[in-house]
Amino acid sequence: MPTTDLRHLTIENLRHLDLRDRFRDQVFFNPELHWPFLRPCTVRLLLVADGGLDFSEADFGLSTFVRSLLDMPGRHARFQITLAHINNVADSQLMGGEPRIANRIKSFKFDNGAHFGTGMYDAVFLFGIATSYSRGNGYPSDRLSDNELRVLTQYMNAGGGLFATGDHGMLGRALCHAIPRARGMRLWQSTSAQNSEDQVSMSGRRRNDTNRPQAGGSSFGDQSDDVPQTVQPRLYRRQSGLFRYSFPHPLLCGPNGMIRVMPDHPHEGECVEPAATSATLNFGGALGPEYPNAVDGGPRPLPEVISYSTVLSGTRSGSKDPTLAQSFGGICAYDGHRAGIGRVVTDATWHHFVNVNLIGLFNDAGLPPGHVWRNGFLSSPTGQAHLENIKAYYRNLAVWLSRPERIRCMNTRLHWTLLWDERVMEAVLTTTDIKLAATDLSVIRLIGQHARDVLGRYAGRCQSVRLVIGLLYPRLPRLIPEIDPWWPEPEPLREKFDGVEWFDASALLDIALGGALVALREAFPEPDEKNVRGLEGETLEKVLLEGASLSVERAFKSLAASAELANLLPRYAERGDRG
């Protein structure tokens, strides 16, 4: 079908754009049609909007974002989505024609037990535009009530994840600005009474205008074209003399590598790292510290800006003042799992998620046929590639924010999927009587290399590091700071590093993953459907952890032998001196 007609197609026709991927998911990633794999983990998501934001096909609708989650690739997760709105909206505003939505709630309230409970959801997404409410007696006009804040805090303290965003100025303040942790991870109001100095103004020179000018200048509508803004992810490194790699935050690691693009917009909000981190929470009762200490005795986890956006000098975006060149926080993340509570993410703007910034203007009256604003990222192959990277960010959010037990469930499914991938099976697991103890360490490493590469095809390269960290942590917790690039602070071991990298111990990651898969294959040489269906997650985890542990022990012995050989080198040098 011609590209120029894409914006006018029905939703059913638009789905044909992803027909190949859908066929792949149904045939190759469907547990019922290939091997009798474990069923994907069900991750329960609650998506809440207010005011003029909704989940429709309109410009300020979130339907494209929602479908990106419903179309999650891979066998490890399926998102069960509930759509909710603070107002009493029409059915169409809650994607009434989409049969895959689990539930729809109008006039949503967090203190309504039928709407929300501490254990009902794994992650909550909040998209706020309203600056005030009229919700009746007992509910404030400018924020959620204390009852709502209490149940939300209890949900977060019990491991539930939370995402919150608004737009410029005070947009989104009513829904989000009083919620613990999220309140300090983003600006929820103007920073100056003078428009020209306000960091989150709509038209002043210091506004966060990320539109990228095209030939002929910068227009407001360029937010709907197929040219995104380029963002600068924060990099996390391990260069200790043992491990050498750098990755962005897991939220910005996709199948195509580092996620460096986001939709652009003429006036975004801004994410920040909170200045106050010592508050004790109390909404009708003590709820503990806002930012607790790490459960493992390590550094206290705190929110950090993980991506920066840039504003070009002189951007006008229509009639707005020309901008000053600057950068600002685009995404802020808090790893509450290190402190035994839920994770939190804030984003500079919901314009990174709504249809008008993704698939073009819904109301395109007056635009000539084929205009790029009609179709957004669907306008060109390059734009479609950008959109796929943005969708990877959406899916990463839903996975990363999930409860720890859901993530462990997804990890076991990832291991199971990797075990029976055709590449891993054909390359190194051609026999059904494979035994871990009898498998050469080089073969185990090769298995891990193949598996990590396969995982990178649909989850991102850095996700394989996180998968291995989960295998190593129970047996080698003191080594984790050396392996985990996202660990908050350097550990003493690296103080001995003199800058010369003699060893590359990253093979340890391949060996740990390879050993886990070989142990899994040894335990289940031919997956019997009845046995597999009856497996508990703990059973799989035990097999995986034991396989990784035994293989790493062998790897350490091999490393020690290599170190002994290295110690002989100075002796050869001495012999040469005497020569």
Secondary structure by P-SEA (a helix, b strand, c coil): cccccccccccccccccaaaaaaaaaccccccccccccccbbbbbbbbbccccccccccccaaaaaaaaaaccccccccbbbbbbcccccccccccccccccccccccccccccccccccccbbbbbbcccccccccccccccccaaaaaaaaaaaaabbbbbbbcccccccccccccccccccccccccccccccccccccccccccccccccccccccccccccbbbbbbcbbbbbccccccccccccccccccccccccccccbbbbbbcccccbbbbbcccccccccccccccccbbbbbbcbbbbbcccccccccccccccccccbbbbccccccbbbbbbccccccccccccccccccccccccccccccccccaaaaaaaaaaaaaaaaaaaaaccaaaaaaaaaaaaaaaaacaaaaaccccccccccccccaaaaaaaaaaaaaaaaccccaaaaaaaaaaacccccccccccccccccccccccccccccccccccaaaaaaaaaaaaaaaaacccccaaaaaaccaaaaaaaaaaaaaaaaaaaaaaaaaaaaaaaaaaaaaaaaaac
